[in-house]
Amino acid sequence: MSALRQIALRTRLILLGCVLLFVLLSVVSIGISRAFHDSVMANAQDSLRNQVLLLLASMNVVNGEIEMPLVMPDPRLSQTNSSLFAQIRNDDNRVLWRSASLLDDEIVVDEPATSEITFHPQARLSGSQKIYVTDLKVEWETADGVVPFTVQVAELQRGYLQRLAEYNRQVLTLLASLGVLILAALALLFYWFLGPLNRIAEEVSEVESGKRREFNEDYPKELNQLTHNLNQLLEHEDRRIERHKEVLGNLAHSLKTPIAIMAGLKFDSESEGDARDQLEQMQAIIDYQLNSASTIGPRRFSRPIDVSAVSQKIIESLTKLHKSRALSVTTDIGEHVLFFGDEGDWHELLGNLLDNAFKWAHKGVWVTLESVQGDDAQRPGLRLSVADDGPGLSAQDTERITERGVRLDTQTPGHGLGLNIVKGIVTAYGAELSLSTHAGAGTQWEILIR
């Protein structure tokens, strides 16, 4: 049932049009064929009725014997290869006279004749050829008395059936041609009718891929309200995110001052160590909560960010920060790698993974960034890999390394929040975070966003 609901509107309309057109043309074809068939049958009845009357008008009964003229009223009755036949029978069903066209054959009718001209559509010659027959039972009055007999005139069905078949073929050809023309007209009509919807679909793809920021509003009345509302939704979403960032920035600024003041206060020798630890813990908690709250996550209509250049700047900055360690940094950054999200989220992702790699590496750090096929055809994905040649992690450590506040080495600067922040952002974007490591063999983090 769900598959039927997903059928495209254009396909639905075309299928519906084809079904309705087929039904309509079938009904028209049957109606026309039936009307022509009735007309042919009426023509056959009238023709045979007239032949019966002509025979009666041209014959004579002398001394109880039937005499026919030398020249028949219809020349076909005298032709041996004719399709028209006639014969006269007495009450004993004995043939008194037959036309030359019959030769030695006979007209066979299952129903008895009556005193009224009767048409028989299902009759045959004795040789089994199908015929139409009209007969009339006559009582001819003479001076010697009444002479009863039955006049029968028949015609082969073949000629009429061929006319019907030819007519039906012409009707089907004409209706088929008409159907093709109507389908072509319907296709053009549907293309024109669905044009605005196709344009909206194209604009949705362009908005998703970041090629445009809003929808046009020059659509028919029924769709213009939709595009207007979509534009308002996009604008509201942008304002909400900007306001969210602004509030978080103000909060961070407001908290920095009192913490800085407290850090500058003098404590006695007994409490100074504990106070410093508490201040650092407060700062770490504030940083973590601000980072978590500022994670935007994926948006359907987000503008793509070319993170190739951004990533290069982050790598250069961290390389300068850890210059004293003289680490070798190897990068493989693809051109125009697009990230459909917030630039701040990307800074957190790459920055925290790189910072962690620089802290633990012995000699080198390796960074790979490339585009990959996305789940959505309109949006490419990306793969980020950050590796180091540090001491690596044990199986036990890999299970808890991304938990908040976990620090495997208290001598290394940090608060144990970076990898947890990375995990939160990856989860928000529905991405994949994988870790490849062995004790003494370095660590490799990989993020796959589709």
N, C-alpha and C positions, 0 to 999 in steps of 0.2 A: 504493500500500500504506500509506503514511504517513497518507493521508486516512482510511482505514478505521480505523487505530489511534486517531485523534482523535475518533471518534464517541463521543458522550456515553454514559455507562453507562445512563441512563434510556432513551435511544433504542435502545441495543442490546437491553435487556431487552424493550422494547415490540415491537421488530421480531422478536425470537426468539419472544415469546409469540404474536404474530400468525401467524408461520409455523407454529409447532407447532399452534396452534388451527385454522388452515386445514387442515393435513394431517389432524388428528384428526377434524374435522367432515366432511371430504371422505370419509375412510375410513368413518365412521359412516353418512354419507348413501348411499354406494355399497352398503354392506352391507345397510342397511335396504331400499333400493330393490330390490336383488337378491333379498332374502328375500320381499318382497311380490310381485315378479314371479313367482318360483317358486310362491308360494302361489296366485296368479291362474291360472297355467298348470295347476296341479294341480286347481284348482276347475273349469276348463274341461274337462279330461280326464274328471273324475268326472261332470260334468253330461252330456257327450256320451255317455259309456259307458252311463249310466242311460237315456238316450233310445234308444240302440240296443237295449238289453234290453227296454224298454217296447214298442218297435215289434215285436220278435220275439214278445213275449207276446200282442200284440193281433192279429197277422196270422194268416192261414190259407192253405193251398195246396189247391185243389180242382181235380182233373183237370189238374194241372200248371200251373194258373193261380193267381197270387197274389191273394188277396182281402184288402182292408183294411177296417177298420170305418168306419162313417159318421162316428163321433165319434172324433177322434184322441186318443191318450193325453195329448198336450200341445196345448192350443188354439192355440198359436202356429203350429203346422204348417198350420192351416187359414186363417191370416190372410195376406192378400196383401202387407201392409207389415211383415211379421215379419222378425226377424233369425235365426230358426231354420228350417232346411231339412232335407229328407230325400228320399232316392231309393233305388230298388232296381234293380240292373243284373244281366243274365244273364252267362254266360261269354263271350258275344260282345260284351260291353260295351254292349249295347243297353239303354236305359232301359225297365224294365218298369212302374215306377210312380214318380211324383214327388209330393211334397206340394204343396198349393195355394199355399203360400208361395213355391215356386220359380217359379211361372208357367211360362214357356217356357225358363227358364234351366237350366243343368246344373252339377252339382258335378264339378270337374275335379281329379283326384288323379294325380300322376305315378307314384307307386309302386303296384304291384299289391297287391290285398288278400290277406290271409292268413287262416288259420283261427283266428287270435287277434285279439282286439280291439286295433286299432292306432290311435294318435293321430298325426295329421299337422298340425304347426304351420304349415307353409308350403303352403297350398293356395289355390284361387281358384274363383270361379264363372266360367262362360263369359263373363260380362260384366266380368271382371277384378277384381271385388271380392274382397278378401282375406278368407279364412275359416279357421277351425279345423275339421278333419274327423276323425271317428272312423269306421272301417269294420270290417266283419267278413264274411268269406266263409263262407257256410252251405251245407250239403248237407242239404236237407229230405227226409226219407224219407216216402214215401207208399205206398199199396197198389200204385200203378202203377210205383213205382221212386223213384229219388233225383232231386230237383229242385235243381240248384245255382244259387245267386244270391249277390249281395253287397249288404249293407245299408250305406248311408252316411248319416250324420247330420252336419250342419255348422251352424256358427254364425258370424256376422260377427265379425271381430276388433275392429271399431270400438268396441264397447261395452267390451270388456276393456281396450283401449288407452286409452280415455278414463278409465277407473277408475285405470289406472296413472299417467297424466299428472296427474290430480287428486291422487292420493296423493303423487306426487313433489313436486308444488307445495306441498302442506301440509307435507311433511317439510322441504323447503328453507326454507319460512317459519319453521317451528318451530326448525330448526337455526340459521338466521340470527338469530332473536331470542335464542336461547340463546347464540350467539356474541357478540352485543352485550353481553349481561349478563355473560358471562365476561370480556370485554375490560374492561368497567367495573370488575369486581371485581379484575382484574389491575392495572389502572391505580391503584386505591386501594391494592392490596398493594404495588406498586412505590413509590408515594408514601410509604407508611409505612416500607418497607424502606430507601429511599434518604434518608429524612428526616435521619438523623444525618450522612450525607455532605454533604447540602445545608447543614446547620448549620455543619459544619466549613468548607465553602467560604465561607459568609457571614462566619464569624469570621476566616478568612484575609484577606478583603477589608478587614475592619474593622481588623485588625492592620496591614495594609499602609498603610491610610489614616490610621493613628494614633488611631483611635477607641477601641482597647482595647490593653492591653499583654500580655495572656496569653489562652490558650484555656481554655474550661471543660473540666472533667474528669468530667462527668456523662453520658458516652456509654456505649454497649454495651461489653462487655469487649474485643471485638476492636479497637475504635477508641480506647478510653480510654488504652491504652498509647501510642498514637501521639500524642495530644494532650499526654500527660504528657511524652513525650520532646521535643516541640516547645517546651513551656514551659521545660524544662531547657536546651534549645539557646538560646532567647531570653535566659534569665537568664545563661548562660555568656557569650554574646556581649556583653551589657551589662557584665559584670564584666571581661571581657578588655579592652574599650575603656577603661573607667575605669582599669584597672591600667596600660594603655599610656600614657594621659595622665599618670598619676601618676609613672611612671618617667621620662618625658620632662621633666616639671616638676622632678623631683629632679635630673636631669642638668643642666638649665639653671641651677638654683640652685647646684649644686656648681661649675659652671664660671665663674659670674659672679664669685665671690669671688677666685679666683687671678688672673683677668684684671684685676679692679679693682685688686688689689695691684700687679700688674706695671705697670699704667697709672700708679700713683702713685709708682713708683720714679724716681729721678733718673738720667738717662743723660748721658754727656758730649756735648758739642756735635756731635761727628762722628757718633755712633751714635743720637742721639735721634730724628732724622727717620726713619731706617730702622726703629727699634724701634716708633715710633708707627704706621708703615704696616703693620708685621707684626701688631701688636695689632689694628688695625682689620680687617685681612684675616682674622685668626683669629676675631674676633667675627662677621664677615659669614658665614664658613664655618659657624660653630656655629649662627647664626640660620637659615641656609638648610637645613642638615641637620635641625634640629629642626622646622622648618616642613614639610619634605618627609616626615619620619617621622610627623608628627602628622596628616597628611591622612588622614581616615577613609575617604572615598569613599562610594559609595552602599551602603545595606544594604536588603535586601528588606523587613525588618520595622522600619525606622527610624521614629522618631516625627517627624511633620512639625513644622517650625518656622515660625511666622508671622514672616517677615523684613521685613514692612512697617515695623513699629516699630523693629526692630533697625537697618535700613538708615537710617532717619531719624536715629537716634542717631549712627551712624558718620559721616554727612554733617555733622551739627552739630559733632562733635568735630574733624573735619578742617578745617571752615570756621574754627573758632576757632584751630586750629594755624597756618593760613595767613592769619590776619586781616590781617597787614601788607600783603598783596598786594591787598586790597580787590577781590576777584573777585566777579562776579555768579554765584550758584549757582541754577539753575533745576531744579526736581524735578517729576517726574510719577510718584508712587508709588501703585500700586494698593492697594486695601484687601485685607487678609488674603491676601497672596501667600504660598504655602506652599513651603518648601524641604525636601525629604526627604533630609536629610543632617545633618552635624555643624555646630553653630553656629560653631565655630572656623574651619571651612572657609569659611563664608560671610563671616566677618570678613576672612579673607585675600583672598578674591576681590574683594569690594567695596572693601576698604581699600586694596589695592595699586593697583587701577585708578583709584580716586579720588586717591590720593596722587600717582600719575603725572600725572593730569590737572591737579591743582593746581600741580604743579611747572612744567608746560609752558604752561599757559593764559596768554593775554594779558589777556583781559577777563572771560571767562565759562566756566563748566562746566555741562553739562547731564546730568542723571541720569534715566533712565526705567526703571521696574520694573513688570512686569505679568504676570498669569497667562496661560498658553496651554494649548492642548489637549495632554495628555501621550500618550506611546505606550501607557501603561497606563490603561484607563478609570477605575481606582480612584485614580490619582495625577495631579493636574494638573501641568503643567510651568510654567516661568517664562522670561521674557526680560529680561535686564539690559543696558542700554545706558549707557555713560559716554563723553561727548564733550567736547572742548575746542576752543578757537579758537587753539591754539598754532601753531608753525611747521610742523607736519605732518612726514611722513616721505617720504623718497625710496623708489623701488622697491627699491633695493639694501638700504636699512635695514629695510624691512618683512620681509625674509627672515630677518634675524638678530636682530631686536629682542627676541624671546622666549628667546634662548639665554642660558644662565647666565653671569653676569659681564659681559654686554655693556652698555656705557654709551656712548651717542652723544655725550654732552657731559660731560667730566670736571669741568667747573666746577659742574655741578649736583650737589647732595648725593645720596648713595646708593651702592649697591654693585652695581647691575645684577642684582639677584636677584628683585625684586618681580614682574615680568611672567613670569619663568620659573616662579615659584611658582604664579602664576595658571594658566599653561599646564599644570603638573603636576596641579593640582586639577581643572581642566576635563577632562583626560584620564582621571583616576581616576573621574570621574562619567560618563564616556561622553558628555559634552556637546560643544557646538560653540562654538569661539572664532573670531570673525571680526574683521578689522581693515579699516576704511575710512579711507583717508588720501591726501592729496596734498601735496606740498611747498608750504608757504605757505597751506594751506587747512584746517589743523586735523586732529584725529584722533578717530575714533570706534571704541570697542571694544564688541563685542556678544557676550554669552554666552547661548546657548539650551540650556536643560536640559529634556529631555522624559522 
